[in-house]
Amino acid sequence: MLRPFIQWPRGPAGREFRVIIFPLFAGLVWYACYRWRRRWGGFAAVVLGVLGVSVLWSFDVLLTRLLHSDFPPVLFQLLLCSEAGLIVLVGVFVASLPRERAELPCRACRLSWRVWSRRIHGARSAACARR
């Protein structure tokens, strides 16, 4: 008997480990979107993430038709649809975030952030904090 290369943990813990694969994949796609936000790479990560889910979907359909000569169960397809939709919604939002930080002036003296010292004392500039 051939043994598989990757063996899942046995017992009830193995089932939960298989379920964590979907959030890990989504987190990996969203990290790539955040890493290359406002660039074509961030939006390409969303497209590649959805393509990865669709490849898994087509593999499931092909395997079920070959082994059982029937259509696959709808529950796994709905899970993959919701995974792809969540990847698209959050991925496009994260990929469209601005790359730079907003620079607000001091509330008290309207001094710019560039003039402030490196240590920020609350929401006030270094000059106002000394007063």
N, C-alpha and C positions, 0 to 999 in steps of 0.2 A: 504494500500500500504506500502510495506517495504521501509525504508529509508536506503541508504548505510551507512556503518560505516565511510568511508572516503569520504568527499564531496569536489570536486574540486571547486575552485573559479568560480563564474558565470561571464558571459560576455566575452568580448574579451581577458581579462587578463588570463582566465583559460586555453586557448589554448597554450599560451606561457609558462605557468607554466608546462604543461605536456611535453613540448619539452625539458625543462632543465633537466629532469630526466636522459637522456642519457649521457650528459657531466658530471653530478654529479656522476653517476655510474663509468664512465671511470676515473674520478679524484680519486675516492675512491680506485679503483684497482691500479692506478699508485702510490698513496700514500703508499699502502701496499707493492708495488714493491720497492719503495724507502726506506721504513722503514727496510725491510729485504733484501736489495741488497747484491749480492754475497753470498747468502745463499739459501737453498732450498725453504724457505718460500716466497722469492720474485718470483721465477718461479712458485711456487704453486699458488700464487695470480693471475698470468697471466692465468693459466689453469682454476682456479675457475671463473675468469671473463668471459672467453670464454664459460665455461659451463653455467654460468648464462644467457648469451645472447642466447645460444642454447636452454635452457629450455624455455625462453620467446618465441623463434621462434616455438618450438614444441607446446607450449600452444596456440599460435595464430593459427597454422594449425589445431589443434584438435578442438578448439572452432569454427572456421569458418566451418569446415566440419560438426560439430554437428548442428549448427544453420542454415546454408544455404545449406548444402550438396553440397558444391562446393569448389574449390581450393581457397586459400586466394589470395588477390591482391599481385602483385609482388613488388609494391613500398615499403611496410613495410618490406618485406623480404630483399630487397636490402639495406634498411636502417640498418637492423640488421647485414647483411654481412659486410657492411662498418664499423659499430661499432666494430664488432669482429676483423676485420683486423686492425683497428686503435689501439685497446687495445693490440693486439699481438705485433705489431711493436714497439709502444712506451714502452709497458711493458717489453719486452725483452731487449730493450736498457737501460731502467732505472734499471732493475734488474741486468744487467751486469756491471754497473758502479762500480768503485773501492770504497771500504769503507773508505780508508784513504786519506788524503790530500797529494798532492805532495809537497815536501819540496825543494824549490830552494834556492841556496846560494845567498848571497848578490852580486849585480852586480859589485860593486866597489872592494871589498876586498875578495870575495869568502868565506866569513864567513858563517858557517852553521846556520840554523834557530834555532837550539837548544841553541846556544850561544847568540842569540839576546835577547834583553829585551822584555817584554810583549807589550810594545808600539812600533808599527812599524811606522817609519817615511818614508813613501813612499815605494820605493823598495830598500832602503839602510838600512844597519844594524845600530844599535845604536851607534857603534863606529865610523862609517863613517859619521853619521849625526852630530856628535859633531865637526868634522873637518871643 
